[in-house]
Amino acid sequence: MYTGMFDDPAFFASEQEAIESEISRLEDERSRAMTIANDWKDIANDAFMFARYAKRTLILTIGA
């Protein structure tokens, strides 16, 4: 980390490139996490709908 004044354009360019690379990596990681979260949400919804349908079918079959 650099805390003083800089007068080296190469230093600035390398720091800028490192920061942009980190931002890109974090955006990719966030995108993967959102995909995983949405997949789990779909799985949970499917399980809920299955259980709801199974309960309704069981009630209709048994006649409770």
Secondary structure, DSSP 8 states (H G I E B T S, - for coil): ---S----HHHHHHHHHHHHHHHHHHHHHHHHHHHHHHHHHHHHHHHHHHHHHHHHHHHHHHT-
